[in-house]
């Protein structure tokens, strides 16, 4: 974070680091088979670990689109596709989460791990809203795009099958990952309109 409370410097440094990784992947591709598990490990873990730091704070910023472009570049290199090829099906095929889906996974795990910070709407009556978290009223856009507000909004739009296991973090994470791998959302807005 810089002196203007912006994550742009962090994102720019991360893009440089990931671009170097793409270069390494492109050079190493000639020595690896097409279905090499080494490439899968490289993409899944290197990209995942590098991007995970602080993602719930910067993952929804417009500047993070630079990281997403770099992630798609790496996917295309790995699959030997041209620059204009859509990565939507490639993410699903490779079981790699796009940046926004990775952001939602981290954000929702944070919300579930810190449910005590939210006012849970849990009650005895069996309604569709029973497992929802209380979403505070907010008119300021910057607050609505923040981790706390957006995390609750995304949680409340999950399917009831996933929300019901939120008390068991392991089951919740497994169900959530399966859901996110299936749909590979490119943005939180795409997810919210899907629900």
Rosetta constraint file for C-alpha pairs under 8 A:
AtomPair CA 1 CA 5 HARMONIC 5.69 0.50
AtomPair CA 1 CA 6 HARMONIC 5.39 0.50
AtomPair CA 1 CA 7 HARMONIC 4.69 0.50
AtomPair CA 1 CA 8 HARMONIC 7.36 0.50
AtomPair CA 1 CA 9 HARMONIC 6.69 0.50
AtomPair CA 1 CA 10 HARMONIC 6.39 0.50
AtomPair CA 2 CA 6 HARMONIC 5.56 0.50
AtomPair CA 2 CA 7 HARMONIC 6.65 0.50
AtomPair CA 2 CA 8 HARMONIC 7.77 0.50
AtomPair CA 2 CA 9 HARMONIC 6.68 0.50
AtomPair CA 7 CA 11 HARMONIC 6.23 0.50
AtomPair CA 7 CA 58 HARMONIC 6.18 0.50
AtomPair CA 8 CA 12 HARMONIC 6.04 0.50
AtomPair CA 8 CA 63 HARMONIC 6.58 0.50
AtomPair CA 9 CA 13 HARMONIC 6.20 0.50
AtomPair CA 10 CA 14 HARMONIC 6.13 0.50
AtomPair CA 11 CA 15 HARMONIC 6.11 0.50
AtomPair CA 11 CA 63 HARMONIC 7.29 0.50
AtomPair CA 11 CA 64 HARMONIC 6.47 0.50
AtomPair CA 11 CA 66 HARMONIC 7.84 0.50
AtomPair CA 11 CA 67 HARMONIC 7.19 0.50
AtomPair CA 12 CA 16 HARMONIC 6.42 0.50
AtomPair CA 13 CA 17 HARMONIC 6.31 0.50
AtomPair CA 14 CA 18 HARMONIC 6.07 0.50
AtomPair CA 14 CA 50 HARMONIC 7.41 0.50
AtomPair CA 14 CA 51 HARMONIC 7.47 0.50
AtomPair CA 14 CA 67 HARMONIC 7.38 0.50
AtomPair CA 15 CA 19 HARMONIC 5.90 0.50
AtomPair CA 15 CA 66 HARMONIC 6.77 0.50
AtomPair CA 15 CA 67 HARMONIC 5.59 0.50
AtomPair CA 15 CA 70 HARMONIC 6.92 0.50
AtomPair CA 16 CA 20 HARMONIC 6.27 0.50
AtomPair CA 17 CA 21 HARMONIC 6.43 0.50
AtomPair CA 18 CA 22 HARMONIC 6.22 0.50
AtomPair CA 18 CA 47 HARMONIC 7.23 0.50
AtomPair CA 18 CA 67 HARMONIC 7.84 0.50
AtomPair CA 18 CA 70 HARMONIC 6.75 0.50
AtomPair CA 18 CA 71 HARMONIC 7.81 0.50
AtomPair CA 19 CA 23 HARMONIC 6.29 0.50
AtomPair CA 19 CA 70 HARMONIC 6.56 0.50
AtomPair CA 20 CA 24 HARMONIC 6.25 0.50
AtomPair CA 21 CA 25 HARMONIC 6.06 0.50
AtomPair CA 22 CA 26 HARMONIC 6.07 0.50
AtomPair CA 22 CA 70 HARMONIC 7.82 0.50
AtomPair CA 22 CA 73 HARMONIC 7.36 0.50
AtomPair CA 22 CA 74 HARMONIC 5.44 0.50
AtomPair CA 22 CA 77 HARMONIC 7.61 0.50
AtomPair CA 23 CA 27 HARMONIC 6.29 0.50
AtomPair CA 24 CA 28 HARMONIC 5.99 0.50
AtomPair CA 25 CA 29 HARMONIC 5.84 0.50
AtomPair CA 25 CA 39 HARMONIC 7.66 0.50
AtomPair CA 25 CA 74 HARMONIC 7.53 0.50
AtomPair CA 25 CA 77 HARMONIC 7.37 0.50
AtomPair CA 25 CA 78 HARMONIC 7.37 0.50
AtomPair CA 26 CA 30 HARMONIC 7.62 0.50
AtomPair CA 26 CA 77 HARMONIC 6.19 0.50
AtomPair CA 26 CA 78 HARMONIC 7.62 0.50
AtomPair CA 28 CA 32 HARMONIC 6.61 0.50
AtomPair CA 29 CA 33 HARMONIC 7.55 0.50
AtomPair CA 29 CA 78 HARMONIC 7.23 0.50
AtomPair CA 32 CA 36 HARMONIC 6.13 0.50
AtomPair CA 32 CA 38 HARMONIC 7.97 0.50
AtomPair CA 32 CA 39 HARMONIC 7.91 0.50
AtomPair CA 34 CA 78 HARMONIC 7.77 0.50
AtomPair CA 34 CA 79 HARMONIC 7.36 0.50
AtomPair CA 35 CA 39 HARMONIC 7.94 0.50
AtomPair CA 36 CA 40 HARMONIC 6.89 0.50
AtomPair CA 37 CA 41 HARMONIC 6.10 0.50
AtomPair CA 38 CA 42 HARMONIC 6.05 0.50
AtomPair CA 39 CA 43 HARMONIC 6.13 0.50
AtomPair CA 39 CA 78 HARMONIC 7.01 0.50
AtomPair CA 40 CA 44 HARMONIC 5.86 0.50
AtomPair CA 40 CA 94 HARMONIC 7.76 0.50
AtomPair CA 41 CA 45 HARMONIC 5.64 0.50
AtomPair CA 41 CA 46 HARMONIC 7.47 0.50
AtomPair CA 42 CA 46 HARMONIC 5.29 0.50
AtomPair CA 42 CA 47 HARMONIC 7.37 0.50
AtomPair CA 43 CA 47 HARMONIC 5.39 0.50
AtomPair CA 43 CA 48 HARMONIC 7.41 0.50
AtomPair CA 43 CA 74 HARMONIC 7.57 0.50
AtomPair CA 43 CA 75 HARMONIC 7.92 0.50
AtomPair CA 44 CA 48 HARMONIC 5.60 0.50
AtomPair CA 44 CA 96 HARMONIC 6.39 0.50
AtomPair CA 45 CA 49 HARMONIC 5.64 0.50
AtomPair CA 46 CA 50 HARMONIC 5.98 0.50
AtomPair CA 47 CA 51 HARMONIC 5.90 0.50
AtomPair CA 47 CA 71 HARMONIC 7.64 0.50
AtomPair CA 48 CA 52 HARMONIC 5.86 0.50
AtomPair CA 49 CA 53 HARMONIC 7.26 0.50
AtomPair CA 51 CA 55 HARMONIC 6.68 0.50
AtomPair CA 52 CA 106 HARMONIC 7.79 0.50
AtomPair CA 54 CA 58 HARMONIC 6.63 0.50
AtomPair CA 54 CA 59 HARMONIC 7.98 0.50
AtomPair CA 55 CA 59 HARMONIC 4.75 0.50
AtomPair CA 55 CA 103 HARMONIC 5.99 0.50
AtomPair CA 55 CA 106 HARMONIC 7.27 0.50
AtomPair CA 56 CA 60 HARMONIC 7.62 0.50
AtomPair CA 56 CA 103 HARMONIC 6.13 0.50
AtomPair CA 56 CA 104 HARMONIC 7.99 0.50
AtomPair CA 56 CA 106 HARMONIC 6.42 0.50
AtomPair CA 56 CA 107 HARMONIC 5.42 0.50
AtomPair CA 56 CA 147 HARMONIC 6.13 0.50
AtomPair CA 57 CA 146 HARMONIC 7.63 0.50
AtomPair CA 57 CA 147 HARMONIC 6.49 0.50
AtomPair CA 58 CA 64 HARMONIC 7.00 0.50
AtomPair CA 59 CA 64 HARMONIC 6.13 0.50
AtomPair CA 59 CA 99 HARMONIC 7.57 0.50
AtomPair CA 59 CA 100 HARMONIC 6.90 0.50
AtomPair CA 59 CA 103 HARMONIC 5.57 0.50
AtomPair CA 60 CA 64 HARMONIC 7.00 0.50
AtomPair CA 60 CA 100 HARMONIC 7.45 0.50
AtomPair CA 60 CA 103 HARMONIC 7.54 0.50
AtomPair CA 60 CA 145 HARMONIC 7.29 0.50
AtomPair CA 60 CA 188 HARMONIC 7.85 0.50
AtomPair CA 61 CA 65 HARMONIC 7.86 0.50
AtomPair CA 64 CA 68 HARMONIC 6.67 0.50
AtomPair CA 65 CA 69 HARMONIC 6.20 0.50
AtomPair CA 66 CA 70 HARMONIC 6.39 0.50
AtomPair CA 67 CA 71 HARMONIC 6.15 0.50
AtomPair CA 67 CA 99 HARMONIC 7.65 0.50
AtomPair CA 68 CA 72 HARMONIC 6.23 0.50
AtomPair CA 68 CA 98 HARMONIC 7.20 0.50
AtomPair CA 68 CA 99 HARMONIC 5.69 0.50
AtomPair CA 69 CA 73 HARMONIC 6.16 0.50
AtomPair CA 70 CA 74 HARMONIC 6.32 0.50
AtomPair CA 71 CA 75 HARMONIC 6.39 0.50
AtomPair CA 71 CA 98 HARMONIC 7.58 0.50
AtomPair CA 71 CA 99 HARMONIC 7.60 0.50
AtomPair CA 72 CA 76 HARMONIC 6.20 0.50
AtomPair CA 72 CA 87 HARMONIC 6.39 0.50
AtomPair CA 73 CA 77 HARMONIC 6.20 0.50
AtomPair CA 73 CA 83 HARMONIC 7.33 0.50
AtomPair CA 74 CA 78 HARMONIC 6.13 0.50
AtomPair CA 75 CA 79 HARMONIC 6.20 0.50
AtomPair CA 75 CA 87 HARMONIC 7.26 0.50
AtomPair CA 75 CA 90 HARMONIC 7.23 0.50
AtomPair CA 75 CA 91 HARMONIC 7.63 0.50
AtomPair CA 76 CA 80 HARMONIC 5.71 0.50
AtomPair CA 76 CA 81 HARMONIC 4.84 0.50
AtomPair CA 76 CA 82 HARMONIC 6.69 0.50
AtomPair CA 76 CA 83 HARMONIC 7.01 0.50
AtomPair CA 76 CA 85 HARMONIC 7.73 0.50
AtomPair CA 76 CA 87 HARMONIC 7.28 0.50
AtomPair CA 77 CA 81 HARMONIC 6.39 0.50
AtomPair CA 79 CA 90 HARMONIC 7.98 0.50
AtomPair CA 81 CA 85 HARMONIC 6.42 0.50
AtomPair CA 86 CA 90 HARMONIC 7.78 0.50
AtomPair CA 87 CA 91 HARMONIC 6.09 0.50
AtomPair CA 88 CA 92 HARMONIC 6.74 0.50
AtomPair CA 88 CA 184 HARMONIC 6.96 0.50
AtomPair CA 89 CA 93 HARMONIC 6.01 0.50
AtomPair CA 90 CA 94 HARMONIC 6.00 0.50
AtomPair CA 91 CA 95 HARMONIC 5.79 0.50
AtomPair CA 91 CA 96 HARMONIC 5.15 0.50
AtomPair CA 91 CA 97 HARMONIC 6.42 0.50
AtomPair CA 91 CA 98 HARMONIC 6.78 0.50
AtomPair CA 91 CA 181 HARMONIC 7.87 0.50
AtomPair CA 91 CA 184 HARMONIC 6.73 0.50
AtomPair CA 92 CA 96 HARMONIC 6.68 0.50
AtomPair CA 92 CA 97 HARMONIC 7.91 0.50
AtomPair CA 92 CA 181 HARMONIC 6.02 0.50
AtomPair CA 92 CA 182 HARMONIC 6.48 0.50
AtomPair CA 92 CA 183 HARMONIC 7.53 0.50
AtomPair CA 92 CA 184 HARMONIC 6.47 0.50
AtomPair CA 95 CA 181 HARMONIC 5.94 0.50
AtomPair CA 96 CA 181 HARMONIC 7.03 0.50
AtomPair CA 97 CA 101 HARMONIC 5.61 0.50
AtomPair CA 97 CA 102 HARMONIC 5.56 0.50
AtomPair CA 97 CA 180 HARMONIC 7.16 0.50
AtomPair CA 97 CA 181 HARMONIC 6.24 0.50
AtomPair CA 97 CA 184 HARMONIC 6.16 0.50
AtomPair CA 98 CA 102 HARMONIC 6.14 0.50
AtomPair CA 98 CA 184 HARMONIC 6.17 0.50
AtomPair CA 98 CA 185 HARMONIC 6.89 0.50
AtomPair CA 98 CA 186 HARMONIC 6.32 0.50
AtomPair CA 99 CA 103 HARMONIC 6.06 0.50
AtomPair CA 99 CA 186 HARMONIC 7.24 0.50
AtomPair CA 100 CA 104 HARMONIC 6.18 0.50
AtomPair CA 100 CA 185 HARMONIC 6.45 0.50
AtomPair CA 100 CA 186 HARMONIC 5.45 0.50
AtomPair CA 100 CA 187 HARMONIC 5.10 0.50
AtomPair CA 100 CA 188 HARMONIC 6.56 0.50
AtomPair CA 101 CA 105 HARMONIC 6.15 0.50
AtomPair CA 101 CA 180 HARMONIC 6.20 0.50
AtomPair CA 101 CA 184 HARMONIC 6.28 0.50
AtomPair CA 101 CA 185 HARMONIC 5.52 0.50
AtomPair CA 101 CA 186 HARMONIC 6.75 0.50
AtomPair CA 101 CA 187 HARMONIC 7.24 0.50
AtomPair CA 101 CA 188 HARMONIC 7.84 0.50
AtomPair CA 102 CA 106 HARMONIC 6.28 0.50
AtomPair CA 103 CA 107 HARMONIC 5.99 0.50
AtomPair CA 104 CA 108 HARMONIC 5.86 0.50
AtomPair CA 104 CA 151 HARMONIC 7.73 0.50
AtomPair CA 104 CA 154 HARMONIC 7.76 0.50
AtomPair CA 104 CA 188 HARMONIC 7.37 0.50
AtomPair CA 105 CA 109 HARMONIC 6.11 0.50
AtomPair CA 105 CA 173 HARMONIC 7.90 0.50
AtomPair CA 105 CA 176 HARMONIC 7.18 0.50
AtomPair CA 105 CA 177 HARMONIC 7.20 0.50
AtomPair CA 105 CA 180 HARMONIC 7.93 0.50
AtomPair CA 106 CA 110 HARMONIC 6.18 0.50
AtomPair CA 107 CA 111 HARMONIC 6.27 0.50
AtomPair CA 107 CA 147 HARMONIC 6.94 0.50
AtomPair CA 107 CA 151 HARMONIC 5.83 0.50
AtomPair CA 108 CA 112 HARMONIC 6.12 0.50
AtomPair CA 108 CA 151 HARMONIC 6.00 0.50
AtomPair CA 108 CA 154 HARMONIC 7.56 0.50
AtomPair CA 108 CA 155 HARMONIC 6.44 0.50
AtomPair CA 109 CA 113 HARMONIC 6.00 0.50
AtomPair CA 109 CA 169 HARMONIC 7.70 0.50
AtomPair CA 109 CA 173 HARMONIC 7.19 0.50
AtomPair CA 110 CA 114 HARMONIC 6.07 0.50
AtomPair CA 111 CA 115 HARMONIC 5.76 0.50
AtomPair CA 111 CA 148 HARMONIC 7.70 0.50
AtomPair CA 111 CA 151 HARMONIC 6.36 0.50
AtomPair CA 111 CA 152 HARMONIC 7.08 0.50
AtomPair CA 111 CA 155 HARMONIC 7.94 0.50
AtomPair CA 112 CA 166 HARMONIC 6.35 0.50
AtomPair CA 112 CA 167 HARMONIC 7.68 0.50
AtomPair CA 112 CA 169 HARMONIC 7.21 0.50
AtomPair CA 113 CA 169 HARMONIC 7.51 0.50
AtomPair CA 114 CA 118 HARMONIC 7.57 0.50
AtomPair CA 115 CA 119 HARMONIC 7.80 0.50
AtomPair CA 115 CA 120 HARMONIC 7.46 0.50
AtomPair CA 118 CA 133 HARMONIC 6.70 0.50
AtomPair CA 118 CA 134 HARMONIC 6.68 0.50
AtomPair CA 119 CA 133 HARMONIC 6.22 0.50
AtomPair CA 119 CA 134 HARMONIC 5.24 0.50
AtomPair CA 120 CA 131 HARMONIC 7.68 0.50
AtomPair CA 120 CA 132 HARMONIC 6.67 0.50
AtomPair CA 120 CA 133 HARMONIC 4.48 0.50
AtomPair CA 120 CA 134 HARMONIC 5.53 0.50
AtomPair CA 121 CA 129 HARMONIC 7.61 0.50
AtomPair CA 121 CA 130 HARMONIC 6.39 0.50
AtomPair CA 121 CA 131 HARMONIC 6.68 0.50
AtomPair CA 121 CA 132 HARMONIC 5.73 0.50
AtomPair CA 121 CA 133 HARMONIC 5.35 0.50
AtomPair CA 121 CA 134 HARMONIC 5.67 0.50
AtomPair CA 122 CA 130 HARMONIC 5.18 0.50
AtomPair CA 122 CA 131 HARMONIC 5.53 0.50
AtomPair CA 122 CA 132 HARMONIC 6.90 0.50
AtomPair CA 122 CA 133 HARMONIC 7.65 0.50
AtomPair CA 123 CA 130 HARMONIC 6.10 0.50
AtomPair CA 124 CA 130 HARMONIC 7.84 0.50
AtomPair CA 125 CA 130 HARMONIC 7.22 0.50
AtomPair CA 126 CA 130 HARMONIC 6.24 0.50
AtomPair CA 128 CA 160 HARMONIC 7.78 0.50
AtomPair CA 131 CA 156 HARMONIC 7.88 0.50
AtomPair CA 131 CA 160 HARMONIC 7.64 0.50
AtomPair CA 131 CA 163 HARMONIC 6.31 0.50
AtomPair CA 131 CA 164 HARMONIC 6.48 0.50
AtomPair CA 132 CA 155 HARMONIC 7.41 0.50
AtomPair CA 132 CA 156 HARMONIC 5.11 0.50
AtomPair CA 132 CA 163 HARMONIC 7.74 0.50
AtomPair CA 133 CA 152 HARMONIC 6.28 0.50
AtomPair CA 133 CA 155 HARMONIC 7.60 0.50
AtomPair CA 133 CA 156 HARMONIC 6.45 0.50
AtomPair CA 134 CA 152 HARMONIC 7.46 0.50
AtomPair CA 135 CA 149 HARMONIC 6.86 0.50
AtomPair CA 135 CA 152 HARMONIC 6.25 0.50
AtomPair CA 135 CA 153 HARMONIC 6.72 0.50
AtomPair CA 136 CA 149 HARMONIC 7.37 0.50
AtomPair CA 138 CA 143 HARMONIC 6.96 0.50
AtomPair CA 138 CA 144 HARMONIC 6.56 0.50
AtomPair CA 139 CA 143 HARMONIC 7.90 0.50
AtomPair CA 139 CA 144 HARMONIC 7.55 0.50
AtomPair CA 140 CA 144 HARMONIC 6.43 0.50
AtomPair CA 141 CA 145 HARMONIC 6.26 0.50
AtomPair CA 142 CA 146 HARMONIC 6.36 0.50
AtomPair CA 143 CA 149 HARMONIC 6.83 0.50
AtomPair CA 144 CA 149 HARMONIC 5.50 0.50
AtomPair CA 144 CA 150 HARMONIC 6.07 0.50
AtomPair CA 145 CA 149 HARMONIC 6.92 0.50
AtomPair CA 145 CA 150 HARMONIC 5.78 0.50
AtomPair CA 146 CA 150 HARMONIC 5.89 0.50
AtomPair CA 146 CA 151 HARMONIC 7.99 0.50
AtomPair CA 147 CA 151 HARMONIC 5.46 0.50
AtomPair CA 148 CA 152 HARMONIC 6.38 0.50
AtomPair CA 149 CA 153 HARMONIC 6.27 0.50
AtomPair CA 150 CA 154 HARMONIC 5.99 0.50
AtomPair CA 151 CA 155 HARMONIC 6.05 0.50
AtomPair CA 152 CA 156 HARMONIC 6.07 0.50
AtomPair CA 153 CA 157 HARMONIC 6.44 0.50
AtomPair CA 154 CA 158 HARMONIC 6.63 0.50
AtomPair CA 154 CA 188 HARMONIC 7.80 0.50
AtomPair CA 154 CA 192 HARMONIC 6.99 0.50
AtomPair CA 155 CA 163 HARMONIC 7.41 0.50
AtomPair CA 156 CA 163 HARMONIC 7.89 0.50
AtomPair CA 157 CA 192 HARMONIC 6.88 0.50
AtomPair CA 157 CA 195 HARMONIC 6.01 0.50
AtomPair CA 158 CA 162 HARMONIC 6.51 0.50
AtomPair CA 158 CA 163 HARMONIC 6.33 0.50
AtomPair CA 158 CA 195 HARMONIC 7.21 0.50
AtomPair CA 159 CA 163 HARMONIC 6.39 0.50
AtomPair CA 159 CA 195 HARMONIC 7.93 0.50
AtomPair CA 160 CA 164 HARMONIC 5.82 0.50
AtomPair CA 161 CA 165 HARMONIC 7.10 0.50
AtomPair CA 162 CA 166 HARMONIC 6.86 0.50
AtomPair CA 162 CA 172 HARMONIC 6.13 0.50
AtomPair CA 162 CA 175 HARMONIC 5.94 0.50
AtomPair CA 162 CA 176 HARMONIC 6.55 0.50
AtomPair CA 163 CA 172 HARMONIC 7.48 0.50
AtomPair CA 165 CA 169 HARMONIC 7.55 0.50
AtomPair CA 165 CA 171 HARMONIC 6.30 0.50
AtomPair CA 165 CA 172 HARMONIC 5.41 0.50
AtomPair CA 166 CA 171 HARMONIC 7.60 0.50
AtomPair CA 166 CA 172 HARMONIC 5.22 0.50
AtomPair CA 167 CA 172 HARMONIC 7.66 0.50
AtomPair CA 168 CA 172 HARMONIC 6.04 0.50
AtomPair CA 169 CA 173 HARMONIC 5.99 0.50
AtomPair CA 170 CA 174 HARMONIC 6.30 0.50
AtomPair CA 171 CA 175 HARMONIC 6.14 0.50
AtomPair CA 172 CA 176 HARMONIC 5.95 0.50
AtomPair CA 173 CA 177 HARMONIC 5.94 0.50
AtomPair CA 174 CA 178 HARMONIC 6.23 0.50
AtomPair CA 175 CA 179 HARMONIC 6.25 0.50
AtomPair CA 176 CA 180 HARMONIC 6.13 0.50
AtomPair CA 177 CA 181 HARMONIC 5.94 0.50
AtomPair CA 178 CA 182 HARMONIC 6.18 0.50
AtomPair CA 179 CA 183 HARMONIC 6.52 0.50
AtomPair CA 180 CA 184 HARMONIC 5.42 0.50
AtomPair CA 180 CA 185 HARMONIC 6.96 0.50
AtomPair CA 185 CA 190 HARMONIC 6.32 0.50
AtomPair CA 185 CA 191 HARMONIC 6.02 0.50
AtomPair CA 186 CA 190 HARMONIC 6.67 0.50
AtomPair CA 187 CA 191 HARMONIC 6.50 0.50
AtomPair CA 188 CA 192 HARMONIC 6.15 0.50
AtomPair CA 189 CA 193 HARMONIC 6.14 0.50
AtomPair CA 190 CA 194 HARMONIC 6.14 0.50
AtomPair CA 191 CA 195 HARMONIC 6.41 0.50
